[in-house]
Amino acid sequence: MRVLNSCLLLFTVISSVHAETGSYADYLWLTETCDGFFTDSMVMNGPVRMNTAFFIVSNTPGRDHDPWFYSLTSAGDSIYTFLADTSIVISSTVPHPEGSNLWVEPYEQMVQGPPWFNLGADPIPFGYENVDWQTTRDAAMTLGYYFPPDSLESGTRIILTASRLEIKENPEAEEIRICVFEVPEPVIWIDNAPEDTIYVRSVLPDTGIAVFTPMTIGCNGHLFIMGDIEYEPGYSGMLGLITTSGDMEIADTPLEEPWQGEWKIDTERDMVISGSFLLCDGWFSAENPWEPHPAVDFTIFGGIQMIQEGITGYWTPYSGNSWGYFLNFDFDTRFFTQSPPFYPAFDTGTGIGGGPAAPAEDRLLAVMGNPFHGTLDIRLVTTADEPLKLYLLDISGRVVLQSLITDERSLPTEGLPSGTYMLVLESPRGHTESL
C-alpha cells in the first residue's frame, strides 16, 4: 500500500517545475480525452483531471445546480462552454466565462486557481507502453498470485469475498479459491490475452462477507462488471482493478443465463462498484446501453482512470425517457493518502507547468533539520524586503498551515498526520517555488 509512515517533503517548483509524480488512484476521474461534457447537477467530489481541455456546460442562469468539482486539472490551456442561450462555443481560462451561464463550483475556491482550477498541466501518461503496470505484474509473480497465459478461459468469472477470490472458468468447472493472506503481498495477475474477458463482482449480500482487505487484481483483457463490488463496513477493504489493453464494461444481463446463483450476471438495477479502476489503454462503457429501461444509477466509489468514457446510457430531455445507466462518482477519501497494493504510479517527466526547473542556487527556501520533529523550521536564503506568503499543503492540495516570512519561521507540525506535504512560497510579484 502507498501509505507513508512518516512525514516528508517532495521537491518541486510550481511556477517552473520538475516531473510530477503520483498514483493513478489519486483521481476520482482521469481520462486521456473525452467526447462528452460535464453539465448541471454533476458532483465530482474528488480530483478530476484530463489530458485535453474540458467541455463544461450549464443551461441554468445563476449558480444553482452548476457542475461541482473537488478540483479540476486539465492539460488544455482553457475550458470550453456555451454562451448563454446559444449554441456558440467559447473558450475561457477562468471558472466563470463572461457571457455564459457557467460557474464552475465551488467558485470561490476555483477562482483561486491551482491546485483547485489548474490549466496547462502536463498530460499524465496513458497507454500499454506508458503505464508502469509491469511493477504490479512483477509483484504478483514474485510475492502474490500469478496466472500464466492460457491458464484461465476467456469468460472466467471471479467473485470477491472477504480476503479471497472465488474463480470459475465455466458453469461446469470446479471452483478455484485463493486467499491473499496466504501470500506475502495481496496482488493477483492474470496474464490473459487482450481479447479475453473476465467477469467480476463481490459476494452477494447475506451469502458471505464483502471485501475487507486491500488487494489488487490485474489482467490484459476486458473487465466485465457483472454485479456490485462492495467493501465490508468497518474494515480496511480496498480494491485495485487494472487492465493493460482491454476495456471495462457493465455486462449485459442475458435472456438465457447458464450460470447459477451468485455466478449469474445481475446488472439491471442500481449498482455500486468500489475500488480504483485503471484502464491503461481502454474505455469504460455499457455492453448494452439500451438496457435497463428506464435507466438505473451506477456509482463508482473510488475512482476510474481511462482513455475515454464510452456510452453507458441514453436520455431524452423532453419525454424524460431513459435507458442504460446514469453514472455517479463518489471519491474514496482514503485515496488522498494511500492506494491499492502495488497500484501503478505515474511520472509526467516534465512537471506541472512545463519549462526547466529553477537552479538550486536560485532558490529561496531552505528547511533546517528534520522537517517534522515537532516544528518545521524554514529560512530564506536571502532576507526578503517584504513579507512573503508561506503555505503548507497536503497531497490533495489543501492548505493545512499558512504564515508570512521575511527571513525565518517555525510552523507547528507535530499534530499533522503522516503523509506527503508541499511547502509553497509566494511573493507579491508572483514568484512561486516549493519544496
C-alpha positions in Angstrom: 0.0 0.0 0.0 1.2 3.5 -0.7 0.9 4.6 2.9 3.6 6.9 4.2 4.6 6.1 7.7 6.4 9.3 8.3 6.1 12.9 7.1 8.3 14.0 4.3 8.6 16.9 1.8 8.7 16.4 -2.0 10.9 18.7 -4.0 9.1 20.5 -6.9 8.7 24.0 -8.2 5.2 25.4 -9.0 6.0 28.1 -11.5 8.6 26.1 -13.3 8.8 22.5 -12.1 10.3 19.1 -12.1 8.4 15.9 -13.1 5.1 15.4 -11.4 4.6 12.0 -9.8 1.7 10.3 -8.1 -0.5 7.3 -8.1 -3.3 6.8 -10.7 -5.5 6.1 -7.7 -5.2 9.8 -6.7 -8.0 10.6 -9.1 -11.7 10.2 -9.0 -11.9 10.7 -12.8 -8.9 10.8 -15.1 -9.0 10.5 -18.8 -6.8 10.9 -21.9 -9.6 12.5 -23.8 -13.4 13.0 -23.6 -16.2 13.5 -26.3 -18.8 14.5 -23.8 -19.2 17.3 -21.3 -19.9 18.0 -17.6 -23.2 19.6 -17.0 -25.7 20.8 -14.4 -26.1 18.8 -11.1 -22.9 16.8 -11.6 -20.9 16.5 -8.4 -17.4 15.2 -8.6 -16.2 15.1 -5.0 -12.6 14.0 -5.8 -9.8 15.2 -8.0 -10.8 15.3 -11.7 -8.2 15.5 -14.5 -8.0 15.2 -18.3 -5.1 15.3 -20.8 -7.1 17.7 -23.0 -9.5 20.6 -22.5 -12.7 20.2 -20.6 -16.2 21.0 -22.0 -18.3 22.2 -19.1 -21.9 23.4 -19.6 -24.6 25.0 -17.5 -28.0 25.6 -19.0 -29.4 27.4 -16.0 -28.8 31.1 -15.1 -27.2 31.9 -11.8 -25.2 29.4 -9.8 -27.9 26.9 -8.8 -27.0 23.3 -9.8 -23.8 24.2 -11.7 -21.2 21.5 -12.0 -19.2 21.0 -8.8 -15.6 19.7 -8.6 -13.3 19.0 -5.7 -10.5 20.0 -8.0 -10.2 20.4 -11.8 -6.9 19.9 -13.7 -6.5 20.0 -17.5 -3.6 19.7 -19.9 -5.5 22.2 -22.0 -4.9 25.9 -21.6 -8.6 26.7 -21.4 -12.0 25.2 -20.8 -14.9 25.2 -23.3 -18.6 26.1 -22.7 -21.5 27.8 -24.5 -22.6 31.4 -24.5 -25.8 31.7 -22.6 -28.9 30.6 -24.5 -26.9 29.9 -27.7 -25.0 27.0 -29.3 -21.9 29.2 -29.7 -18.8 27.5 -28.2 -16.4 29.8 -26.4 -13.1 29.1 -24.6 -12.1 30.5 -21.2 -9.3 30.5 -18.7 -11.5 31.4 -15.7 -14.2 29.3 -13.9 -16.9 31.8 -14.8 -16.6 32.7 -18.5 -18.2 36.1 -19.3 -21.5 35.8 -21.2 -22.1 32.2 -20.1 -24.3 30.5 -17.5 -21.4 28.5 -16.2 -20.0 28.9 -12.7 -17.5 26.1 -12.0 -18.3 25.3 -8.4 -17.3 25.9 -5.7 -16.5 29.2 -7.5 -14.8 31.0 -4.5 -12.3 28.1 -4.4 -11.9 27.7 -8.2 -11.2 31.3 -8.8 -8.0 30.9 -6.7 -6.5 28.9 -9.5 -4.1 25.9 -8.7 -4.4 23.4 -7.2 -8.2 23.7 -7.5 -8.6 25.1 -11.0 -5.4 24.2 -12.9 -5.0 24.6 -16.6 -1.9 23.8 -18.7 -0.8 20.8 -16.6 1.4 18.2 -18.3 -0.5 15.2 -19.6 -0.4 12.0 -17.4 0.9 9.0 -19.3 -1.6 6.5 -20.8 -1.3 3.5 -23.0 0.1 0.0 -22.8 3.6 1.3 -23.4 3.5 4.2 -21.0 1.8 3.0 -17.8 4.0 1.1 -15.4 1.7 -1.9 -14.9 4.8 -4.2 -15.1 5.6 -3.4 -11.4 2.2 -4.8 -10.4 2.7 -7.9 -12.5 6.2 -8.5 -11.2 4.8 -8.2 -7.6 2.2 -10.8 -8.4 4.8 -13.2 -10.0 7.2 -13.0 -7.0 5.1 -12.2 -4.0 1.4 -12.8 -4.9 -0.6 -15.0 -7.3 0.2 -15.3 -11.0 -1.9 -17.0 -13.6 0.2 -17.5 -16.7 -1.1 -17.3 -20.3 -3.8 -19.8 -21.2 -4.3 -20.9 -17.6 -7.8 -19.4 -17.4 -10.5 -19.5 -20.1 -11.9 -16.3 -21.6 -15.2 -15.6 -19.8 -13.9 -16.7 -16.4 -15.9 -15.3 -13.6 -14.5 -14.0 -10.3 -16.3 -13.4 -7.0 -14.6 -11.3 -4.4 -15.3 -12.3 -0.8 -13.6 -11.2 2.3 -9.9 -11.8 1.5 -10.5 -14.4 -1.2 -11.1 -14.8 -4.9 -13.5 -17.5 -5.9 -12.9 -18.3 -9.6 -14.9 -20.4 -12.1 -13.9 -20.8 -15.8 -17.3 -22.0 -16.9 -20.6 -23.1 -15.3 -19.5 -26.7 -15.0 -15.9 -26.1 -13.9 -14.7 -26.7 -10.3 -14.3 -23.6 -8.2 -10.8 -22.3 -7.6 -10.2 -20.4 -4.3 -7.2 -18.3 -3.4 -6.7 -16.2 -0.3 -4.5 -13.1 -0.3 -3.5 -13.8 3.3 -1.6 -16.9 2.1 1.0 -14.9 0.1 3.4 -12.1 1.1 1.6 -9.4 -1.0 -2.2 -9.3 -1.9 -1.6 -8.9 -5.7 -3.1 -11.1 -8.4 -2.2 -11.0 -12.1 -4.0 -12.9 -14.8 -1.8 -12.9 -17.9 -4.6 -13.4 -20.4 -4.9 -12.2 -24.0 -6.1 -8.7 -24.8 -9.2 -10.0 -26.4 -10.1 -12.3 -23.4 -12.8 -11.4 -20.9 -13.1 -11.7 -17.1 -16.3 -11.1 -15.2 -16.0 -9.6 -11.7 -18.4 -8.9 -8.7 -18.3 -9.2 -5.0 -20.2 -11.8 -3.0 -24.0 -11.4 -2.8 -25.4 -9.8 0.4 -26.4 -12.2 3.1 -24.3 -15.0 1.5 -20.8 -14.0 2.6 -18.5 -11.2 3.7 -17.6 -8.4 1.3 -14.0 -7.3 0.6 -12.4 -6.5 3.9 -8.7 -6.3 3.0 -6.6 -4.4 0.4 -5.9 -6.3 -2.9 -5.0 -5.5 -6.5 -6.0 -7.6 -9.5 -4.5 -7.1 -12.9 -5.1 -8.6 -16.4 -4.6 -7.8 -20.1 -8.1 -8.3 -21.4 -11.6 -6.9 -20.9 -13.1 -6.5 -17.5 -16.9 -7.0 -17.3 -18.7 -5.9 -14.2 -21.4 -8.5 -13.5 -22.7 -7.1 -10.2 -21.9 -4.9 -7.2 -18.4 -4.7 -5.9 -18.6 -3.7 -2.2 -16.4 -3.4 0.9 -17.3 -4.8 4.2 -18.2 -1.9 6.6 -15.7 -1.2 9.3 -12.8 -2.9 7.7 -9.8 -1.8 5.5 -11.2 -3.3 2.3 -9.6 -1.6 -0.8 -9.5 -2.8 -4.4 -7.5 -2.0 -7.4 -8.5 -3.4 -10.8 -6.2 -3.0 -13.8 -6.3 -3.9 -17.4 -3.4 -3.2 -19.7 -5.1 -3.5 -23.0 -8.8 -4.1 -22.6 -12.0 -2.1 -21.9 -14.2 -2.2 -18.8 -17.9 -2.7 -19.4 -21.1 -3.1 -17.5 -22.1 -6.6 -18.5 -25.5 -7.0 -20.2 -27.8 -9.4 -18.4 -28.6 -12.2 -20.9 -32.0 -13.5 -21.6 -30.7 -17.1 -21.0 -28.0 -17.5 -18.4 -26.3 -20.9 -17.9 -24.6 -19.7 -14.7 -26.5 -20.1 -11.4 -26.8 -18.3 -8.1 -24.1 -15.7 -7.3 -22.3 -16.5 -10.6 -25.1 -15.0 -12.7 -24.9 -11.6 -14.3 -27.1 -9.2 -12.3 -26.9 -5.7 -13.7 -30.4 -4.4 -14.4 -30.7 -2.4 -11.2 -28.9 0.3 -9.2 -25.3 -0.7 -8.7 -22.2 0.3 -6.8 -18.6 -0.7 -7.6 -15.9 0.1 -5.1 -12.3 0.5 -5.9 -9.8 2.2 -8.2 -10.1 1.1 -11.8 -7.2 1.7 -14.3 -7.8 1.1 -18.0 -4.3 1.7 -19.4 -5.4 1.5 -23.0 -9.2 1.1 -22.7 -12.6 2.7 -22.5 -15.4 2.4 -20.0 -18.9 1.8 -21.3 -22.0 -0.4 -21.0 -22.2 -3.6 -23.1 -25.8 -2.7 -23.9 -26.6 1.0 -23.1 -30.3 0.4 -24.1 -30.9 -1.7 -21.1 -32.3 -1.5 -18.5 -35.3 0.8 -19.3 -35.8 3.2 -17.5 -32.1 3.9 -16.6 -30.7 3.0 -13.2 -27.9 4.5 -11.2 -24.3 3.2 -11.5 -22.0 4.5 -8.8 -18.2 4.3 -8.8 -17.0 4.6 -5.3 -13.3 5.3 -5.6 -12.1 6.3 -9.0 -11.5 5.4 -12.6 -8.7 6.2 -14.9 -9.2 5.5 -18.7 -8.5 6.6 -22.2 -12.1 7.7 -22.6 -15.6 7.2 -21.3 -17.9 5.5 -23.8 -21.7 5.2 -23.9 -23.4 4.0 -20.8 -27.0 5.1 -21.5 -29.4 7.4 -23.3 -31.8 10.1 -22.1 -34.4 12.2 -24.0 -34.9 15.5 -22.0 -38.3 16.3 -23.4 -40.0 13.0 -22.9 -38.0 12.0 -19.8 -37.4 8.5 -21.2 -34.1 6.9 -20.2 -32.1 3.7 -20.9 -29.0 2.2 -19.5 -27.0 3.7 -16.6 -26.7 7.1 -15.0 -23.1 7.4 -13.8 -22.4 8.8 -10.3 -19.0 9.3 -8.8 -18.1 9.2 -5.1 -14.4 9.5 -4.1 -12.9 7.2 -1.5 -11.1 9.8 0.5 -8.5 7.2 1.6 -7.0 7.6 -1.8 -5.7 11.0 -0.8 -3.0 9.3 1.2 -2.9 5.6 0.0 -3.7 3.4 -2.9 -4.3 -0.3 -3.5 -1.3 -2.6 -3.2 1.3 -2.0 -6.0 -1.2 0.2 -7.9 0.7 1.9 -10.8 2.3 5.3 -10.3 2.8 7.9 -13.0 5.6 10.4 -13.8 4.9 13.1 -16.2 8.6 13.6 -16.8 8.3 17.4 -17.4 6.3 18.8 -14.5 3.0 20.6 -13.9 3.7 23.9 -15.7 6.5 23.0 -18.2 9.8 24.6 -18.6 13.1 23.9 -16.8 13.4 23.7 -13.1 14.8 26.6 -11.2 18.5 26.0 -10.5 19.2 25.2 -6.9 21.4 28.2 -6.4 18.4 30.5 -7.4 16.1 29.1 -4.8 14.9 31.0 -1.7 13.6 28.2 0.5 15.6 26.2 2.9 14.4 23.7 5.6 16.6 23.3 8.6 17.0 19.9 10.3 14.3 17.2 10.4 11.2 18.8 8.8 8.7 17.1 11.2 10.3 17.0 14.6 7.6 18.9 16.4 8.1 22.0 14.2 9.1 22.8 10.6 11.9 25.3 10.7 12.2 27.4 7.5 14.6 30.1 6.4 15.0 32.1 3.3 18.4 32.0 1.6 18.2 35.8 1.2 16.2 38.1 3.5 13.1 39.4 1.8 12.4 43.1 1.5 8.7 42.5 2.2 6.7 39.6 3.8 6.3 36.5 1.6 3.3 34.1 1.9 4.1 30.6 3.1 1.7 27.7 2.7 1.9 24.1 3.8 -0.4 21.9 1.5 -1.3 18.3 1.9 -1.1 15.9 -1.0 -4.7 16.8 -2.2 -3.8 20.5 -2.4 -5.5 21.7 0.8 -3.8 24.4 2.8 -3.2 23.0 6.3 -0.9 25.8 7.6 0.0 29.3 6.4 2.1 32.1 7.6 4.2 35.1 6.4 8.0 35.0 6.3 10.8 37.6 5.7 13.8 35.6 7.0 13.0 32.6 9.3 9.8 31.0 10.5 8.7 27.9 12.5 5.5 26.1 11.7 3.8 23.8 14.4 3.7 20.5 12.6 3.7 18.0 15.4 0.0 17.2 15.2 -0.1 16.6 11.4 -1.0 13.1 10.3 1.5 11.1 8.3 1.6 11.9 4.6 3.2 13.9 1.9 3.2 17.7 2.2 4.2 20.6 -0.1 5.7 23.8 1.3 4.9 26.7 -1.0 6.5 30.2 -1.0 4.8 33.0 -2.9 5.9 36.6 -3.4 3.7 39.6 -4.1 5.3 39.8 -7.6 4.2 36.3 -8.5 7.4 34.3 -7.9 6.5 30.9 -6.6 8.6 27.9 -5.5 8.1 24.9 -3.4 9.6 22.0 -1.5 
